[in-house]
Amino acid sequence: MRFLHTMLRVGNLQRSIDFYTQAMGMTLLRTTERPEQKYSLAFVGYGSNPDQAEIELTYNHGVDSYELGTAFGHLALGVPDVVAMCEKIRSAGGQITREPGPVKGGTTMIAFVADPDGYKIELIQRP
């Protein structure tokens, strides 16, 4: 078995594509338009299936916001330099919700950012 993708519902597809490609450095892998079913999809990632898992951004036509609820926690991404990645995200207009620093009780460097819809993304420094 292999992890293929995570789907996030977004309120503005282009805004989310811009965030994930410009601020997070992902690539827009493919899009799908389903006008009769009233939704549009965009897949983004650092590579495509089956080598890399992807994020499926789903825009339901006419829905511009969602209640995130309390069940979802966050996505986690390994990055070579948490501080540099936060600077890149901040310069692209992204929101840092937890500044870079060691995880509580440990030494691993982490930070948290929020995407335009409020989904949290943990950045974990990996060599």
C-alpha positions as CSV (number, residue, x, y, z in Angstrom):
1,M,0.0,0.0,0.0
2,R,1.0,3.6,-0.6
3,F,-0.2,6.9,0.7
4,L,-1.5,8.8,-2.3
5,H,-3.0,12.1,-1.3
6,T,-4.8,14.3,1.2
7,M,-7.9,16.2,0.1
8,L,-8.6,19.7,1.5
9,R,-11.7,21.7,0.6
10,V,-10.8,25.3,-0.2
11,G,-12.8,28.5,-0.6
12,N,-10.8,29.9,-3.5
13,L,-8.9,27.5,-5.8
14,Q,-6.5,30.0,-7.4
15,R,-5.6,31.5,-4.0
16,S,-4.8,28.1,-2.6
17,I,-2.8,27.1,-5.7
18,D,-0.8,30.3,-5.4
19,F,-0.1,29.6,-1.7
20,Y,1.0,26.0,-2.2
21,T,3.1,26.8,-5.3
22,Q,4.6,30.2,-4.4
23,A,4.9,30.1,-0.6
24,M,5.3,26.3,-0.1
25,G,7.4,25.6,-3.2
26,M,5.1,22.9,-4.6
27,T,4.2,22.3,-8.2
28,L,0.8,22.3,-9.7
29,L,0.6,18.8,-11.0
30,R,-2.8,18.7,-12.7
31,T,-6.3,20.2,-12.6
32,T,-9.8,18.8,-13.3
33,E,-12.9,20.8,-14.0
34,R,-16.3,19.2,-13.3
35,P,-18.8,22.0,-14.1
36,E,-21.8,19.6,-14.2
37,Q,-20.9,18.3,-10.8
38,K,-20.0,21.8,-9.6
39,Y,-16.5,21.2,-8.4
40,S,-12.9,21.8,-9.5
41,L,-9.7,20.0,-8.4
42,A,-6.1,20.9,-8.4
43,F,-3.4,18.5,-7.3
44,V,-0.2,20.0,-5.9
45,G,3.0,18.5,-4.5
46,Y,6.7,18.1,-4.5
47,G,6.4,15.2,-7.0
48,S,3.6,13.1,-8.2
49,N,2.2,9.7,-7.5
50,P,3.4,7.1,-7.0
51,D,6.7,8.5,-5.9
52,Q,5.3,11.3,-3.7
53,A,2.0,11.9,-2.0
54,E,0.0,14.8,-3.2
55,I,-2.5,17.4,-1.9
56,E,-5.9,17.5,-3.7
57,L,-7.4,20.9,-3.4
58,T,-11.2,20.7,-3.9
59,Y,-13.2,23.8,-4.7
60,N,-17.0,23.2,-4.5
61,H,-18.5,25.9,-6.7
62,G,-20.2,28.6,-4.7
63,V,-18.7,27.6,-1.3
64,D,-16.1,30.2,-0.2
65,S,-15.4,29.0,3.3
66,Y,-15.6,26.0,5.6
67,E,-15.7,25.3,9.3
68,L,-12.5,23.4,10.0
69,G,-13.9,21.6,13.1
70,T,-11.8,20.1,15.8
71,A,-10.9,16.7,14.4
72,F,-8.3,17.9,11.8
73,G,-4.8,18.5,13.3
74,H,-2.3,19.5,10.6
75,L,-0.2,18.4,7.6
76,A,3.5,17.9,8.2
77,L,6.3,18.6,5.8
78,G,10.0,17.9,6.1
79,V,12.1,20.9,5.1
80,P,15.9,21.4,5.2
81,D,15.8,24.7,7.0
82,V,12.7,25.7,9.0
83,V,13.9,29.3,9.5
84,A,14.5,29.9,5.7
85,M,11.2,28.3,4.8
86,C,9.3,30.5,7.2
87,E,11.0,33.6,5.7
88,K,10.0,32.4,2.2
89,I,6.4,31.8,3.3
90,R,6.2,35.2,5.2
91,S,7.6,37.0,2.1
92,A,4.9,35.4,0.0
93,G,2.2,36.7,2.3
94,G,1.8,33.5,4.3
95,Q,1.0,33.4,8.0
96,I,3.4,31.9,10.5
97,T,1.4,30.7,13.5
98,R,4.3,29.3,15.5
99,E,7.7,30.7,15.0
100,P,10.6,28.4,14.4
101,G,12.1,26.8,17.4
102,P,12.7,23.4,19.1
103,V,9.7,21.2,19.8
104,K,8.6,21.3,23.4
105,G,10.8,18.9,25.4
106,G,13.1,18.2,22.5
107,T,15.6,19.6,20.0
108,T,13.9,19.1,16.6
109,M,13.3,22.4,15.0
110,I,9.7,23.0,14.0
111,A,7.3,25.8,13.0
112,F,3.6,26.0,12.0
113,V,2.0,28.0,9.2
114,A,-1.6,28.4,8.1
115,D,-2.8,28.2,4.5
116,P,-5.3,30.7,3.2
117,D,-8.2,28.5,4.4
118,G,-6.7,28.1,7.9
119,Y,-5.4,24.6,7.6
120,K,-2.3,24.2,9.7
121,I,1.0,22.9,8.3
122,E,3.9,21.8,10.5
123,L,7.4,22.3,9.1
124,I,9.9,19.9,10.5
125,Q,13.6,20.4,9.9
126,R,15.1,17.4,8.2
127,P,18.6,17.1,6.8
